[in-house]
Amino acid sequence: MSKAYFKYLYQSKRILWNFLTLIFFAICFTPLLSSWESNYDRLIKVVSIAFILALILSFVLPGIFFSVYQRRKSADQYFSLPLSRKTLLVTTIGFAWVFVFMNWLLVTLLAQSILRTTIQPFQYFIIYIIYMAVIILVLLLIHSVLFLVANNIFDGVVMTFAYSFVFMIVFYLQESFSYSLVAGKNGWSVAWFSQLFKLFSPEIMVTEDVQRIFLRIFLGKTNMYTFNSAFYPPWFTITLLLIYGIIATVGLTRYFIRRSSENAELVSNDVMAYPFIVHVYLFGLMMAIAFQYWNIPFVAVSVQILVLLVAYVVAMFVYRRKITLSKNNVISFILAIILSFGIAFAGRITKGFGLANQYKLKVGEELVYSVEEYEGYKLQVRIPVNKMNQYKEVVDIMERYRKSVIDKYYKIGANSKERWIGYFDVHNETKTNKFLNRYSYNIYRPLNDRDIDTLKKYPEIVEFKKAEE
């Protein structure tokens, strides 16, 4: 790191840094204007706002610092400085880290001093500081390499946003899959699968960790600012965050240290720029459309594919600065259709690749079956998990009915003239979660009379009502 260059980075944009610091402090301390809240609540708000602003700065600063390397004239000037590129990179990232981290730390310490409320115990506060230092550094590395994948400023901004929102494509994809290909999910996504999108967004991972774990531990309470439903443990997300940081560091070696100043202001045709990210969006969205094929009319599917084609043309225009589709683009689009619908068809005939039948019965305290035929009856079965062997006959009836409902789901489609006559809900209940492991099915035939008569033999766990009651 060069002290002289570090000093230059501050002095060259001194007004901007002072302004950002002023805005940072002003926004963070806005909750102090509220006189009706306790000091504890105001401290939580200040710390939370400081955390959010630190994330925003980690997103914005790489564009401010590295834009000079995407203009041909300034790129030549900076690369001709008597400093190695490694020194330029380390000093730039170091300055950005110091700026963001010190603003966050000063606000956090000052808020505790003003409000006379501290984060306890102190050793956990030290861990929190270290964790924030790592978060800020890794996010700066990630957003720097994303910005530098491009050869010009506009494309750098596009790349940063495009890669940062890949998690939304993953989320849309997983929701389409679970809603359409996994019988009974209907938006209640498959456990680990429903949380997969979070792993594609470092911001979401760290936000969940800080809110759910650190703030709750440090402040000693569970409140509206903490999350209780995180799926992945903190050690896993922290490890993945560090892996992201290592990958970003390797990427900066290619896109900064080995960068050619002659590429400044040229089309961003690196394989990891438009050629890669555009096709990630293309295949992801096409697959999401394909997954929904059996649940929506053919016309709707056709319109979605047409809209995606238009979006693909627009993306190629942004990339090449001219409206055109090359032969390879046409092949890619057709290949996306074939692969996506092929995978969707395979998922349909394998019942969601087997996920429709991968559920557990012995979870929590109670297993609950609810059946409602709109014009017939309402039935609810509540079986204590520790007495399932005692009520094996009931479980066998309900599971046999569930299997028939699942089989029916995969035999019908959006254009079927059959309409459901009610619903069948299955879930487990625990002391902390009333709808754990939940599946909700549309039904096309009721339970047969013989099964209903058998169920009525167990009034202690079966509640039966006719629809008009």
NORMOUR-V832796 format. One record per residue. RES is the residue in three letters. SS is DSSP state (A for helix, B for strand, O for the rest). PSI is psi in whole degrees, -180 to 180 (NA if undefined). Layout:
# NORMOUR-V832796
RES_SS_PSI ; RES_SS_PSI
This chain:
# NORMOUR-V832796
MET_O_137 ; SER_O_120 ; LYS_A_-39 ; ALA_A_-43 ; TYR_A_-35 ; PHE_A_-46 ; LYS_A_-39 ; TYR_A_-41 ; LEU_A_-34 ; TYR_A_-49 ; GLN_A_-31 ; SER_A_-25 ; LYS_O_43 ; ARG_A_-42 ; ILE_A_-42 ; LEU_A_-45 ; TRP_A_-41 ; ASN_A_-40 ; PHE_A_-45 ; LEU_A_-38 ; THR_A_-43 ; LEU_A_-46 ; ILE_A_-41 ; PHE_A_-51 ; PHE_A_-41 ; ALA_A_-44 ; ILE_A_-43 ; CYS_A_-38 ; PHE_A_9 ; THR_A_-41 ; PRO_A_-20 ; LEU_A_-17 ; LEU_A_-15 ; SER_O_117 ; SER_O_-14 ; TRP_O_-9 ; GLU_O_155 ; SER_O_161 ; ASN_A_-36 ; TYR_A_-48 ; ASP_A_-38 ; ARG_A_-36 ; LEU_A_-42 ; ILE_A_-44 ; LYS_A_-43 ; VAL_A_-48 ; VAL_A_-40 ; SER_A_-44 ; ILE_A_-41 ; ALA_A_-40 ; PHE_A_-45 ; ILE_A_-44 ; LEU_A_-34 ; ALA_A_-40 ; LEU_A_-42 ; ILE_A_-45 ; LEU_A_-38 ; SER_A_-25 ; PHE_A_-38 ; VAL_A_-41 ; LEU_A_-39 ; PRO_A_-37 ; GLY_A_-36 ; ILE_A_-43 ; PHE_A_-43 ; PHE_A_0 ; SER_A_-26 ; VAL_A_-23 ; TYR_A_0 ; GLN_A_6 ; ARG_O_131 ; ARG_A_-45 ; LYS_A_-50 ; SER_A_-30 ; ALA_A_-44 ; ASP_A_-39 ; GLN_A_-47 ; TYR_A_-39 ; PHE_A_-14 ; SER_O_-1 ; LEU_O_150 ; PRO_O_48 ; LEU_O_144 ; SER_O_158 ; ARG_A_-33 ; LYS_A_-41 ; THR_A_-42 ; LEU_A_-45 ; LEU_A_-50 ; VAL_A_-41 ; THR_A_-41 ; THR_A_-49 ; ILE_A_-39 ; GLY_A_-43 ; PHE_A_-45 ; ALA_A_-41 ; TRP_A_-46 ; VAL_A_-43 ; PHE_A_-50 ; VAL_A_-47 ; PHE_A_-42 ; MET_A_-37 ; ASN_A_-46 ; TRP_A_-46 ; LEU_A_-44 ; LEU_A_-41 ; VAL_A_-44 ; THR_A_-44 ; LEU_A_-43 ; LEU_A_-38 ; ALA_A_-41 ; GLN_A_-36 ; SER_A_-45 ; ILE_A_-43 ; LEU_A_-6 ; ARG_O_38 ; THR_O_126 ; THR_O_157 ; ILE_O_119 ; GLN_O_152 ; PRO_O_162 ; PHE_A_-37 ; GLN_A_-31 ; TYR_A_-33 ; PHE_A_-38 ; ILE_A_-42 ; ILE_A_-40 ; TYR_A_-43 ; ILE_A_-46 ; ILE_A_-43 ; TYR_A_-43 ; MET_A_-38 ; ALA_A_-42 ; VAL_A_-44 ; ILE_A_-51 ; ILE_A_-43 ; LEU_A_-48 ; VAL_A_-43 ; LEU_A_-37 ; LEU_A_-42 ; LEU_A_-45 ; ILE_A_-50 ; HIS_A_-26 ; SER_A_-46 ; VAL_A_-34 ; LEU_A_-41 ; PHE_A_-37 ; LEU_A_-7 ; VAL_O_-31 ; ALA_O_165 ; ASN_O_-8 ; ASN_O_166 ; ILE_A_-46 ; PHE_A_-48 ; ASP_A_-32 ; GLY_A_-42 ; VAL_A_-43 ; VAL_A_-45 ; MET_A_-42 ; THR_A_-47 ; PHE_A_-42 ; ALA_A_-47 ; TYR_A_-36 ; SER_A_-24 ; PHE_O_15 ; VAL_A_-32 ; PHE_A_-29 ; MET_A_-35 ; ILE_A_-42 ; VAL_A_-41 ; PHE_A_-47 ; TYR_A_-40 ; LEU_A_-46 ; GLN_A_-35 ; GLU_A_-41 ; SER_A_-40 ; PHE_A_-52 ; SER_A_-35 ; TYR_A_-37 ; SER_A_-35 ; LEU_A_-13 ; VAL_O_105 ; ALA_O_132 ; GLY_O_-12 ; LYS_O_-49 ; ASN_O_46 ; GLY_O_-19 ; TRP_O_88 ; SER_O_158 ; VAL_O_114 ; ALA_A_-96 ; TRP_A_-34 ; PHE_A_-34 ; SER_A_-19 ; GLN_O_2 ; LEU_A_-36 ; PHE_A_-28 ; LYS_A_-30 ; LEU_A_-13 ; PHE_A_6 ; SER_O_102 ; PRO_A_-34 ; GLU_A_-44 ; ILE_A_-41 ; MET_A_-50 ; VAL_A_-34 ; THR_A_-44 ; GLU_A_-41 ; ASP_A_-48 ; VAL_A_-46 ; GLN_A_-46 ; ARG_A_-38 ; ILE_A_-63 ; PHE_A_-50 ; LEU_A_-39 ; ARG_A_-41 ; ILE_A_-48 ; PHE_A_-42 ; LEU_A_-6 ; GLY_O_18 ; LYS_O_158 ; THR_O_123 ; ASN_O_-175 ; MET_O_-13 ; TYR_O_2 ; THR_O_154 ; PHE_O_141 ; ASN_O_2 ; SER_O_18 ; ALA_O_139 ; PHE_O_-47 ; TYR_O_136 ; PRO_O_155 ; PRO_A_-40 ; TRP_A_-33 ; PHE_A_-47 ; THR_A_-35 ; ILE_A_-42 ; THR_A_-44 ; LEU_A_-37 ; LEU_A_-42 ; LEU_A_-37 ; ILE_A_-42 ; TYR_A_-41 ; GLY_A_-41 ; ILE_A_-44 ; ILE_A_-42 ; ALA_A_-39 ; THR_A_-44 ; VAL_A_-41 ; GLY_A_-37 ; LEU_A_-27 ; THR_A_-41 ; ARG_A_-45 ; TYR_A_-5 ; PHE_A_-59 ; ILE_A_-38 ; ARG_O_16 ; ARG_O_142 ; SER_O_124 ; SER_A_-19 ; GLU_A_-17 ; ASN_A_-8 ; ALA_O_135 ; GLU_O_5 ; LEU_O_173 ; VAL_O_139 ; SER_O_84 ; ASN_O_15 ; ASP_O_148 ; VAL_O_-30 ; MET_O_-1 ; ALA_O_-129 ; TYR_A_-45 ; PRO_A_-33 ; PHE_A_-54 ; ILE_A_-35 ; VAL_A_-41 ; HIS_A_-23 ; VAL_A_-46 ; TYR_A_-41 ; LEU_A_-53 ; PHE_A_-37 ; GLY_A_-47 ; LEU_A_-38 ; MET_A_-40 ; MET_A_-38 ; ALA_A_-39 ; ILE_A_-44 ; ALA_A_-38 ; PHE_A_-29 ; GLN_O_1 ; TYR_O_-39 ; TRP_O_-11 ; ASN_O_-8 ; ILE_O_155 ; PRO_O_155 ; PHE_A_-39 ; VAL_A_-41 ; ALA_A_-40 ; VAL_A_-43 ; SER_A_-42 ; VAL_A_-42 ; GLN_A_-41 ; ILE_A_-40 ; LEU_A_-42 ; VAL_A_-40 ; LEU_A_-36 ; LEU_A_-43 ; VAL_A_-43 ; ALA_A_-37 ; TYR_A_-41 ; VAL_A_-43 ; VAL_A_-42 ; ALA_A_-41 ; MET_A_-32 ; PHE_A_-44 ; VAL_A_-37 ; TYR_A_-55 ; ARG_A_-10 ; ARG_O_27 ; LYS_O_146 ; ILE_O_106 ; THR_O_152 ; LEU_O_121 ; SER_O_172 ; LYS_A_-40 ; ASN_A_-35 ; ASN_A_-42 ; VAL_A_-44 ; ILE_A_-43 ; SER_A_-41 ; PHE_A_-44 ; ILE_A_-41 ; LEU_A_-38 ; ALA_A_-41 ; ILE_A_-49 ; ILE_A_-49 ; LEU_A_-43 ; SER_A_-48 ; PHE_A_-27 ; GLY_A_-45 ; ILE_A_-41 ; ALA_A_-42 ; PHE_A_-43 ; ALA_A_-40 ; GLY_A_-33 ; ARG_A_-47 ; ILE_A_-19 ; THR_O_13 ; LYS_O_60 ; GLY_O_38 ; PHE_O_36 ; GLY_O_-8 ; LEU_A_-24 ; ALA_A_-25 ; ASN_A_5 ; GLN_O_75 ; TYR_O_157 ; LYS_O_142 ; LEU_O_-40 ; LYS_O_74 ; VAL_O_135 ; GLY_O_-150 ; GLU_O_-34 ; GLU_B_145 ; LEU_B_125 ; VAL_B_127 ; TYR_B_132 ; SER_B_126 ; VAL_B_131 ; GLU_B_115 ; GLU_B_119 ; TYR_O_-35 ; GLU_O_12 ; GLY_O_-75 ; TYR_B_168 ; LYS_B_134 ; LEU_B_130 ; GLN_B_131 ; VAL_B_123 ; ARG_B_109 ; ILE_B_119 ; PRO_B_131 ; VAL_A_-36 ; ASN_A_-1 ; LYS_A_23 ; MET_O_-34 ; ASN_O_-34 ; GLN_O_-32 ; TYR_O_38 ; LYS_A_-37 ; GLU_A_-40 ; VAL_A_-46 ; VAL_A_-42 ; ASP_A_-41 ; ILE_A_-48 ; MET_A_-36 ; GLU_A_-33 ; ARG_A_-38 ; TYR_A_-41 ; ARG_A_-44 ; LYS_A_-42 ; SER_A_-37 ; VAL_A_-42 ; ILE_A_-46 ; ASP_A_-39 ; LYS_A_-39 ; TYR_A_-41 ; TYR_O_-1 ; LYS_O_-11 ; ILE_O_167 ; GLY_O_-175 ; ALA_O_-28 ; ASN_O_5 ; SER_O_143 ; LYS_O_-10 ; GLU_O_142 ; ARG_O_146 ; TRP_O_156 ; ILE_O_2 ; GLY_B_-160 ; TYR_B_161 ; PHE_B_114 ; ASP_B_133 ; VAL_B_129 ; HIS_B_167 ; ASN_B_152 ; GLU_B_139 ; THR_O_-179 ; LYS_O_-23 ; THR_O_-12 ; ASN_O_116 ; LYS_O_-17 ; PHE_O_57 ; LEU_B_143 ; ASN_B_46 ; ARG_B_137 ; TYR_B_137 ; SER_B_119 ; TYR_B_148 ; ASN_B_140 ; ILE_B_149 ; TYR_O_-9 ; ARG_O_148 ; PRO_O_172 ; LEU_O_144 ; ASN_O_161 ; ASP_A_-36 ; ARG_A_-43 ; ASP_A_-39 ; ILE_A_-42 ; ASP_A_-38 ; THR_A_-43 ; LEU_A_-34 ; LYS_O_-13 ; LYS_O_-8 ; TYR_O_64 ; PRO_O_-21 ; GLU_O_-21 ; ILE_O_-9 ; VAL_B_128 ; GLU_B_120 ; PHE_B_130 ; LYS_B_143 ; LYS_B_155 ; ALA_O_-36 ; GLU_O_-11 ; GLU_O_NA
